[in-house]
Amino acid sequence: MAQKIQPVEKLLAEACQAYEKRFKGKPKLAARAPGRVNLIGEHTDYNGGFVFPMALPMVTVIVGTPTTSGKCRIETLSNSADNPTYAEFHIADLKKGAPKWCNYVKGVCAQMSGKVPSFDAVIVSSVPLGGGVSSSAALEVAIYKFLEQMEGVTADIPLIQKILKCQKAEHEFAGMPCGIMDQYISMTGREGHALLLDCRSEQGRLVPLTDPNVVVLLVNSNVKHELTGSEYPLRKQQCQDAAKILSVASLRDATEAALEAKKSALDEETYRRVRHVISEIKRTDEAATALENGDYQTFGRLMVESHNSLRDDYEVSCKELDQLVEFAMQMKGEGVFGSRMTGGGFGGCTVTLLETRSIEKVIEYIDTKYKAVGNKATFFVCPPSEGAKKITL
Ligand code: GAF
């Protein structure tokens, strides 16, 4: 069975209740930001390519109140594995440290040019943590939308600057050299739409995804392989090195012909990495057009090609993600169009596009097959949802 996604109102009520219990009073400000699922276009954002994400109905909510003490006091209700769940820090002395979840908060505070006061706050989230659906971007963007409501902070700056600040928070305080996709879609997502984002121009094109006969199914493999920390920066570095060899500013500007011409100058592994990036950028552009035309068969085929390329050329998949995609595709005759791993890889989730009528049957099939190989998956049916916003209390 698909998981029930907690309504925002429920998360908000939970956060307010915890706030009153801990800080003895009512919070004055609140904000929310969603996680994301990327439909196609993986490991292309930091290469200036296309990505095609949508915002999830799962969100992070923060409630709180500015204070004058200089000391920030924060509780999270959703990070029980990353203890402690309560943290304090001085707004004038922002340094990364334990617990890890608090680094995202500090990182965004550090981007506010010394203009935010201290605050008390409670955070709660329905975004699966460490599931490759941007729980970190949801936290950063929710914090940003919370902080920008405070006196003295200029909220009236271009959206792209806000997005870049959240991305910088992740680079500097979480040590993750991510691209721009996750913060962008969390900040700007639109209900009923996916977003074709050109990461070179930083411009997006909204593509409607409202056909009642088609759904997006997110399947959490519930595995996270610990390679992730070093593998992501390594892939990024390989791409940057390859771009130099190919004499282009980024792999967005590389072509298949140029890659073949320079094949002997690249080691075999780097050649495959570049092949993934070039082919994935092309696939993503084509996939967005296919979706716009209601051509789900083509979209699904491109999803599977994307997965195979991530598995074989980019080598960021893992056994469990491959199994989930394989099981989903065994239901092709039952209305599954396509399936692929989504996000950074090495665990986390797959995304599957399928006919609405088949949803229960497909979930049951994948669930049974995945259990038979010794694993337990979690299923979420995800309508494209709205991006971050202030909550009026
Ligand atoms: C992670 C990163 F944060 C994104 O920027 C993106 O590179 C993605 O992995 C892979 O497509 O989510």
Boltz pocket constraint, residues with backbone or C-beta under 6 A from the ligand:
constraints:
  - pocket:
      binder: B
      contacts: [[A, 41], [A, 42], [A, 43], [A, 44], [A, 45], [A, 46], [A, 132], [A, 178], [A, 179], [A, 180], [A, 181], [A, 182], [A, 343], [A, 344], [A, 345]]
      max_distance: 6.0
